[in-house]
């Protein structure tokens, strides 16, 4: 790694919904064709093999509450997967990428549609930023295994 880990305010989140009955898994695609909230990675972003020690990172529940607040979601409607944490190098440092599950029975389509986002099957998300596609592949593998 060539730069510092940037503050958690720079962290990114892959959001998905997995239906509790059918197990259909959908990822959120945001405006600008990014699968990351709060925004896309810079053009020169590249995956990293390692990040900081576990003790230096916020607790998943804290991250979930921060994400709910930033997306104006109801409390306790987001779960952060504690086993999924990737790091991406960007100009100026590196950012953590977390996997966030929306826990509602059905995907909150209307809420995110008002923000220009939509839920997509993984097959609909091809052709994005290479670093994002790598993160999406890893996230999908994690979701299938979980």
QUIJOWO-V114958 format. One record per pair of residues at least 24 apart in sequence whose C-alpha atoms are under 6 Angstrom apart, sorted by the first residue. I is the first residue (numbers start at 1). J is the second residue. Records with the same first field share a line. If there is no record, write none. Layout:
# QUIJOWO-V114958
I=J ; J
This chain:
# QUIJOWO-V114958
3=93
4=93
5=93 ; 94 ; 95
6=93 ; 94 ; 95
11=95 ; 96 ; 97
12=36 ; 37 ; 97
13=37 ; 97 ; 98 ; 99
14=99 ; 100
15=100 ; 101
16=101
17=101 ; 102
26=119 ; 120 ; 121
27=119 ; 120
28=118 ; 119
29=117 ; 118
30=117
31=116 ; 117
45=89 ; 90
46=88 ; 89 ; 131
47=88
48=87 ; 88
77=102 ; 103
78=102 ; 103
